[in-house]
Amino acid sequence: MKIKTGVFMLLFACSWATFAQSRVSISGLVGYTLQNNLYFDNSYYGYIEDCAQYGGVLEFMLRPTVSMGVSYMHMDTRTPIYDSYRDQVNSGGYDATALNYLMFEGTKYFGIGGALSGITPYAGIGVGMSTINVKNGDSYTKFAWDGKLGIKIRLTRNISVLGQMLVQSIVQGVGGSMYVGTGGAGVAISTYSSVYQFSFGGGLSLNL
Protein backbone atom coordinates (compact mmCIF):
# COMPACT_ATOMS: atom_id res chain seq x y z
CA MET A 1 0.00 0.00 0.00
CA LYS A 2 2.88 2.37 0.78
CA ILE A 3 4.27 1.91 -2.74
CA LYS A 4 0.90 2.63 -4.36
CA THR A 5 0.38 5.67 -2.16
CA GLY A 6 3.83 6.93 -3.07
CA VAL A 7 3.11 6.55 -6.78
CA PHE A 8 -0.11 8.53 -6.46
CA MET A 9 1.65 11.26 -4.47
CA LEU A 10 4.33 11.48 -7.18
CA LEU A 11 1.68 11.78 -9.88
CA PHE A 12 -0.04 14.48 -7.86
CA ALA A 13 3.22 16.41 -7.51
CA CYS A 14 3.80 16.20 -11.26
CA SER A 15 0.26 17.36 -11.92
CA TRP A 16 0.74 20.29 -9.56
CA ALA A 17 3.88 21.36 -11.39
CA THR A 18 2.19 21.03 -14.77
CA PHE A 19 -0.93 22.97 -13.86
CA ALA A 20 0.63 25.49 -11.46
CA GLN A 21 -0.15 28.37 -13.81
CA SER A 22 -3.81 27.36 -14.20
CA ARG A 23 -6.72 28.85 -12.34
CA VAL A 24 -7.50 26.80 -9.22
CA SER A 25 -10.87 25.77 -7.79
CA ILE A 26 -11.44 24.08 -4.42
CA SER A 27 -14.74 22.37 -3.58
CA GLY A 28 -15.97 20.84 -0.31
CA LEU A 29 -18.58 18.11 -0.70
CA VAL A 30 -21.02 16.18 1.47
CA GLY A 31 -23.35 13.47 0.19
CA TYR A 32 -25.30 10.33 0.85
CA THR A 33 -24.37 6.93 -0.58
CA LEU A 34 -27.04 4.32 -1.27
CA GLN A 35 -26.80 0.70 -0.09
CA ASN A 36 -25.40 -1.83 -2.53
CA ASN A 37 -24.94 -5.59 -2.55
CA LEU A 38 -21.80 -7.69 -2.23
CA TYR A 39 -21.57 -11.09 -3.91
CA PHE A 40 -18.96 -13.67 -2.99
CA ASP A 41 -18.08 -16.88 -4.81
CA ASN A 42 -18.12 -19.16 -1.74
CA SER A 43 -21.78 -18.86 -0.67
CA TYR A 44 -21.31 -15.64 1.31
CA TYR A 45 -23.21 -12.44 0.57
CA GLY A 46 -23.58 -9.04 2.16
CA TYR A 47 -24.11 -5.30 1.82
CA ILE A 48 -22.34 -2.00 2.00
CA GLU A 49 -24.93 -0.07 3.99
CA ASP A 50 -26.10 3.41 3.03
CA CYS A 51 -24.16 6.18 4.74
CA ALA A 52 -22.96 9.76 4.56
CA GLN A 53 -19.76 10.63 2.75
CA TYR A 54 -17.64 13.74 2.62
CA GLY A 55 -14.53 15.06 0.96
CA GLY A 56 -13.31 17.59 -1.55
CA VAL A 57 -11.95 18.31 -5.01
CA LEU A 58 -8.94 20.38 -6.07
CA GLU A 59 -9.27 21.44 -9.72
CA PHE A 60 -6.90 23.10 -12.17
CA MET A 61 -8.84 24.93 -14.89
CA LEU A 62 -6.93 24.20 -18.11
CA ARG A 63 -9.53 26.12 -20.08
CA PRO A 64 -12.72 27.91 -18.97
CA THR A 65 -14.70 24.73 -19.65
CA VAL A 66 -12.14 21.96 -18.90
CA SER A 67 -10.41 21.01 -15.65
CA MET A 68 -8.09 18.35 -14.30
CA GLY A 69 -7.72 17.65 -10.61
CA VAL A 70 -7.69 15.31 -7.65
CA SER A 71 -10.54 14.32 -5.34
CA TYR A 72 -10.82 12.54 -2.00
CA MET A 73 -14.02 11.07 -0.54
CA HIS A 74 -14.44 9.22 2.77
CA MET A 75 -17.30 7.22 4.28
CA ASP A 76 -17.77 5.25 7.50
CA THR A 77 -20.26 2.45 7.01
CA ARG A 78 -21.04 -1.17 7.84
CA THR A 79 -20.63 -4.26 5.68
CA PRO A 80 -22.62 -7.11 7.24
CA ILE A 81 -21.70 -10.44 5.64
CA TYR A 82 -23.81 -13.60 5.84
CA ASP A 83 -23.17 -17.26 5.19
CA SER A 84 -25.43 -19.59 3.24
CA TYR A 85 -27.56 -20.15 6.40
CA ARG A 86 -28.23 -16.37 6.61
CA ASP A 87 -26.17 -16.03 9.78
CA GLN A 88 -24.05 -12.89 10.01
CA VAL A 89 -20.40 -13.88 10.30
CA ASN A 90 -19.13 -10.46 11.41
CA SER A 91 -21.68 -9.35 14.00
CA GLY A 92 -20.94 -7.53 17.25
CA GLY A 93 -19.58 -4.42 15.57
CA TYR A 94 -17.04 -6.26 13.44
CA ASP A 95 -18.82 -5.10 10.27
CA ALA A 96 -17.60 -1.51 10.74
CA THR A 97 -15.82 -0.44 7.56
CA ALA A 98 -14.12 2.72 6.31
CA LEU A 99 -13.95 3.42 2.57
CA ASN A 100 -11.73 6.03 0.95
CA TYR A 101 -11.51 7.10 -2.70
CA LEU A 102 -8.49 9.02 -4.02
CA MET A 103 -9.10 9.91 -7.67
CA PHE A 104 -7.61 11.90 -10.52
CA GLU A 105 -10.48 13.68 -12.25
CA GLY A 106 -11.24 15.21 -15.62
CA THR A 107 -14.31 17.49 -15.81
CA LYS A 108 -16.10 19.19 -18.71
CA TYR A 109 -18.28 22.25 -18.02
CA PHE A 110 -21.13 23.32 -20.27
CA GLY A 111 -21.91 27.04 -20.25
CA ILE A 112 -25.44 28.40 -20.54
CA GLY A 113 -25.84 31.87 -21.98
CA GLY A 114 -28.28 34.68 -21.37
CA ALA A 115 -30.22 34.92 -18.14
CA LEU A 116 -28.91 31.49 -17.09
CA SER A 117 -25.23 32.32 -17.51
CA GLY A 118 -24.64 31.75 -13.78
CA ILE A 119 -25.73 28.10 -14.07
CA THR A 120 -23.10 25.64 -15.31
CA PRO A 121 -23.83 21.91 -15.81
CA TYR A 122 -20.82 19.56 -15.78
CA ALA A 123 -19.80 15.95 -16.31
CA GLY A 124 -16.64 14.17 -15.30
CA ILE A 125 -14.82 10.90 -14.90
CA GLY A 126 -11.95 9.84 -12.67
CA VAL A 127 -9.55 6.96 -12.06
CA GLY A 128 -7.54 6.14 -8.96
CA MET A 129 -7.68 3.89 -5.94
CA SER A 130 -9.94 2.92 -3.07
CA THR A 131 -8.83 1.73 0.35
CA ILE A 132 -11.09 -0.60 2.34
CA ASN A 133 -10.43 -0.86 6.07
CA VAL A 134 -12.40 -3.59 7.86
CA LYS A 135 -12.59 -3.51 11.67
CA ASN A 136 -10.43 -6.32 13.09
CA GLY A 137 -9.89 -7.50 9.54
CA ASP A 138 -7.50 -6.44 6.82
CA SER A 139 -6.98 -3.34 4.73
CA TYR A 140 -7.14 -3.47 0.96
CA THR A 141 -6.14 -1.08 -1.80
CA LYS A 142 -7.88 -1.52 -5.16
CA PHE A 143 -8.17 0.22 -8.50
CA ALA A 144 -11.29 2.38 -8.71
CA TRP A 145 -13.08 4.74 -11.07
CA ASP A 146 -15.93 7.21 -10.78
CA GLY A 147 -18.30 9.24 -12.93
CA LYS A 148 -20.32 12.33 -12.06
CA LEU A 149 -23.03 14.64 -13.36
CA GLY A 150 -23.72 17.93 -11.65
CA ILE A 151 -24.49 21.60 -11.79
CA LYS A 152 -22.78 24.71 -10.39
CA ILE A 153 -24.69 27.87 -9.54
CA ARG A 154 -22.58 30.99 -9.15
CA LEU A 155 -23.34 33.09 -6.07
CA THR A 156 -20.52 35.61 -6.37
CA ARG A 157 -17.50 36.06 -8.63
CA ASN A 158 -15.53 33.42 -6.72
CA ILE A 159 -18.12 31.32 -4.85
CA SER A 160 -20.57 28.76 -6.24
CA VAL A 161 -22.86 26.10 -4.83
CA LEU A 162 -23.00 22.74 -6.54
CA GLY A 163 -25.09 19.58 -6.58
CA GLN A 164 -24.12 16.30 -8.18
CA MET A 165 -24.83 12.62 -8.69
CA LEU A 166 -21.87 10.26 -8.41
CA VAL A 167 -21.12 6.61 -9.16
CA GLN A 168 -18.01 5.08 -7.60
CA SER A 169 -16.74 1.62 -8.48
CA ILE A 170 -14.11 -0.59 -6.86
CA VAL A 171 -12.99 -2.90 -9.64
CA GLN A 172 -13.29 -6.59 -8.73
CA GLY A 173 -14.29 -5.71 -5.19
CA VAL A 174 -11.79 -7.29 -2.83
CA GLY A 175 -10.43 -9.71 -5.40
CA GLY A 176 -9.05 -12.94 -3.97
CA SER A 177 -9.06 -13.46 -0.22
CA MET A 178 -10.59 -11.16 2.39
CA TYR A 179 -10.27 -11.67 6.13
CA VAL A 180 -13.32 -10.70 8.19
CA GLY A 181 -13.05 -10.35 11.97
CA THR A 182 -15.68 -12.14 14.04
CA GLY A 183 -14.43 -11.61 17.58
CA GLY A 184 -12.97 -15.10 17.41
CA ALA A 185 -10.86 -16.82 14.79
CA GLY A 186 -12.31 -14.86 11.87
CA VAL A 187 -13.23 -16.12 8.43
CA ALA A 188 -11.68 -15.79 4.99
CA ILE A 189 -13.98 -15.11 2.05
CA SER A 190 -13.35 -14.31 -1.59
CA THR A 191 -15.01 -12.36 -4.36
CA TYR A 192 -14.43 -11.28 -7.92
CA SER A 193 -17.47 -9.02 -8.36
CA SER A 194 -17.00 -5.27 -8.69
CA VAL A 195 -18.54 -2.81 -6.24
CA TYR A 196 -20.79 0.01 -7.48
CA GLN A 197 -21.82 2.83 -5.16
CA PHE A 198 -24.33 5.52 -6.11
CA SER A 199 -24.55 8.80 -4.22
CA PHE A 200 -25.91 12.30 -4.43
CA GLY A 201 -24.82 15.45 -2.64
CA GLY A 202 -23.58 18.98 -2.91
CA GLY A 203 -21.25 21.58 -1.53
CA LEU A 204 -19.46 24.88 -2.00
CA SER A 205 -16.82 25.75 -4.58
CA LEU A 206 -14.23 28.52 -4.26
CA ASN A 207 -12.31 29.90 -7.25
CA LEU A 208 -8.85 31.16 -6.31
C-alpha positions as CSV (number, residue, x, y, z in Angstrom):
1,M,0.0,0.0,0.0
2,K,2.9,2.4,0.8
3,I,4.3,1.9,-2.7
4,K,0.9,2.6,-4.4
5,T,0.4,5.7,-2.2
6,G,3.8,6.9,-3.1
7,V,3.1,6.6,-6.8
8,F,-0.1,8.5,-6.5
9,M,1.6,11.3,-4.5
10,L,4.3,11.5,-7.2
11,L,1.7,11.8,-9.9
12,F,0.0,14.5,-7.9
13,A,3.2,16.4,-7.5
14,C,3.8,16.2,-11.3
15,S,0.3,17.4,-11.9
16,W,0.7,20.3,-9.6
17,A,3.9,21.4,-11.4
18,T,2.2,21.0,-14.8
19,F,-0.9,23.0,-13.9
20,A,0.6,25.5,-11.5
21,Q,-0.1,28.4,-13.8
22,S,-3.8,27.4,-14.2
23,R,-6.7,28.9,-12.3
24,V,-7.5,26.8,-9.2
25,S,-10.9,25.8,-7.8
26,I,-11.4,24.1,-4.4
27,S,-14.7,22.4,-3.6
28,G,-16.0,20.8,-0.3
29,L,-18.6,18.1,-0.7
30,V,-21.0,16.2,1.5
31,G,-23.3,13.5,0.2
32,Y,-25.3,10.3,0.9
33,T,-24.4,6.9,-0.6
34,L,-27.0,4.3,-1.3
35,Q,-26.8,0.7,-0.1
36,N,-25.4,-1.8,-2.5
37,N,-24.9,-5.6,-2.6
38,L,-21.8,-7.7,-2.2
39,Y,-21.6,-11.1,-3.9
40,F,-19.0,-13.7,-3.0
41,D,-18.1,-16.9,-4.8
42,N,-18.1,-19.2,-1.7
43,S,-21.8,-18.9,-0.7
44,Y,-21.3,-15.6,1.3
45,Y,-23.2,-12.4,0.6
46,G,-23.6,-9.0,2.2
47,Y,-24.1,-5.3,1.8
48,I,-22.3,-2.0,2.0
49,E,-24.9,-0.1,4.0
50,D,-26.1,3.4,3.0
51,C,-24.2,6.2,4.7
52,A,-23.0,9.8,4.6
53,Q,-19.8,10.6,2.8
54,Y,-17.6,13.7,2.6
55,G,-14.5,15.1,1.0
56,G,-13.3,17.6,-1.5
57,V,-12.0,18.3,-5.0
58,L,-8.9,20.4,-6.1
59,E,-9.3,21.4,-9.7
60,F,-6.9,23.1,-12.2
61,M,-8.8,24.9,-14.9
62,L,-6.9,24.2,-18.1
63,R,-9.5,26.1,-20.1
64,P,-12.7,27.9,-19.0
65,T,-14.7,24.7,-19.7
66,V,-12.1,22.0,-18.9
67,S,-10.4,21.0,-15.6
68,M,-8.1,18.3,-14.3
69,G,-7.7,17.7,-10.6
70,V,-7.7,15.3,-7.7
71,S,-10.5,14.3,-5.3
72,Y,-10.8,12.5,-2.0
73,M,-14.0,11.1,-0.5
74,H,-14.4,9.2,2.8
75,M,-17.3,7.2,4.3
76,D,-17.8,5.2,7.5
77,T,-20.3,2.4,7.0
78,R,-21.0,-1.2,7.8
79,T,-20.6,-4.3,5.7
80,P,-22.6,-7.1,7.2
81,I,-21.7,-10.4,5.6
82,Y,-23.8,-13.6,5.8
83,D,-23.2,-17.3,5.2
84,S,-25.4,-19.6,3.2
85,Y,-27.6,-20.1,6.4
86,R,-28.2,-16.4,6.6
87,D,-26.2,-16.0,9.8
88,Q,-24.1,-12.9,10.0
89,V,-20.4,-13.9,10.3
90,N,-19.1,-10.5,11.4
91,S,-21.7,-9.3,14.0
92,G,-20.9,-7.5,17.3
93,G,-19.6,-4.4,15.6
94,Y,-17.0,-6.3,13.4
95,D,-18.8,-5.1,10.3
96,A,-17.6,-1.5,10.7
97,T,-15.8,-0.4,7.6
98,A,-14.1,2.7,6.3
99,L,-14.0,3.4,2.6
100,N,-11.7,6.0,0.9
101,Y,-11.5,7.1,-2.7
102,L,-8.5,9.0,-4.0
103,M,-9.1,9.9,-7.7
104,F,-7.6,11.9,-10.5
105,E,-10.5,13.7,-12.3
106,G,-11.2,15.2,-15.6
107,T,-14.3,17.5,-15.8
108,K,-16.1,19.2,-18.7
109,Y,-18.3,22.2,-18.0
110,F,-21.1,23.3,-20.3
111,G,-21.9,27.0,-20.2
112,I,-25.4,28.4,-20.5
113,G,-25.8,31.9,-22.0
114,G,-28.3,34.7,-21.4
115,A,-30.2,34.9,-18.1
116,L,-28.9,31.5,-17.1
117,S,-25.2,32.3,-17.5
118,G,-24.6,31.8,-13.8
119,I,-25.7,28.1,-14.1
120,T,-23.1,25.6,-15.3
121,P,-23.8,21.9,-15.8
122,Y,-20.8,19.6,-15.8
123,A,-19.8,15.9,-16.3
124,G,-16.6,14.2,-15.3
125,I,-14.8,10.9,-14.9
126,G,-11.9,9.8,-12.7
127,V,-9.5,7.0,-12.1
128,G,-7.5,6.1,-9.0
129,M,-7.7,3.9,-5.9
130,S,-9.9,2.9,-3.1
131,T,-8.8,1.7,0.3
132,I,-11.1,-0.6,2.3
133,N,-10.4,-0.9,6.1
134,V,-12.4,-3.6,7.9
135,K,-12.6,-3.5,11.7
136,N,-10.4,-6.3,13.1
137,G,-9.9,-7.5,9.5
138,D,-7.5,-6.4,6.8
139,S,-7.0,-3.3,4.7
140,Y,-7.1,-3.5,1.0
141,T,-6.1,-1.1,-1.8
142,K,-7.9,-1.5,-5.2
143,F,-8.2,0.2,-8.5
144,A,-11.3,2.4,-8.7
145,W,-13.1,4.7,-11.1
146,D,-15.9,7.2,-10.8
147,G,-18.3,9.2,-12.9
148,K,-20.3,12.3,-12.1
149,L,-23.0,14.6,-13.4
150,G,-23.7,17.9,-11.7
151,I,-24.5,21.6,-11.8
152,K,-22.8,24.7,-10.4
153,I,-24.7,27.9,-9.5
154,R,-22.6,31.0,-9.2
155,L,-23.3,33.1,-6.1
156,T,-20.5,35.6,-6.4
157,R,-17.5,36.1,-8.6
158,N,-15.5,33.4,-6.7
159,I,-18.1,31.3,-4.8
160,S,-20.6,28.8,-6.2
161,V,-22.9,26.1,-4.8
162,L,-23.0,22.7,-6.5
163,G,-25.1,19.6,-6.6
164,Q,-24.1,16.3,-8.2
165,M,-24.8,12.6,-8.7
166,L,-21.9,10.3,-8.4
167,V,-21.1,6.6,-9.2
168,Q,-18.0,5.1,-7.6
169,S,-16.7,1.6,-8.5
170,I,-14.1,-0.6,-6.9
171,V,-13.0,-2.9,-9.6
172,Q,-13.3,-6.6,-8.7
173,G,-14.3,-5.7,-5.2
174,V,-11.8,-7.3,-2.8
175,G,-10.4,-9.7,-5.4
176,G,-9.1,-12.9,-4.0
177,S,-9.1,-13.5,-0.2
178,M,-10.6,-11.2,2.4
179,Y,-10.3,-11.7,6.1
180,V,-13.3,-10.7,8.2
181,G,-13.1,-10.4,12.0
182,T,-15.7,-12.1,14.0
183,G,-14.4,-11.6,17.6
184,G,-13.0,-15.1,17.4
185,A,-10.9,-16.8,14.8
186,G,-12.3,-14.9,11.9
187,V,-13.2,-16.1,8.4
188,A,-11.7,-15.8,5.0
189,I,-14.0,-15.1,2.1
190,S,-13.3,-14.3,-1.6
191,T,-15.0,-12.4,-4.4
192,Y,-14.4,-11.3,-7.9
193,S,-17.5,-9.0,-8.4
194,S,-17.0,-5.3,-8.7
195,V,-18.5,-2.8,-6.2
196,Y,-20.8,0.0,-7.5
197,Q,-21.8,2.8,-5.2
198,F,-24.3,5.5,-6.1
199,S,-24.5,8.8,-4.2
200,F,-25.9,12.3,-4.4
201,G,-24.8,15.4,-2.6
202,G,-23.6,19.0,-2.9
203,G,-21.2,21.6,-1.5
204,L,-19.5,24.9,-2.0
205,S,-16.8,25.8,-4.6
206,L,-14.2,28.5,-4.3
207,N,-12.3,29.9,-7.3
208,L,-8.9,31.2,-6.3
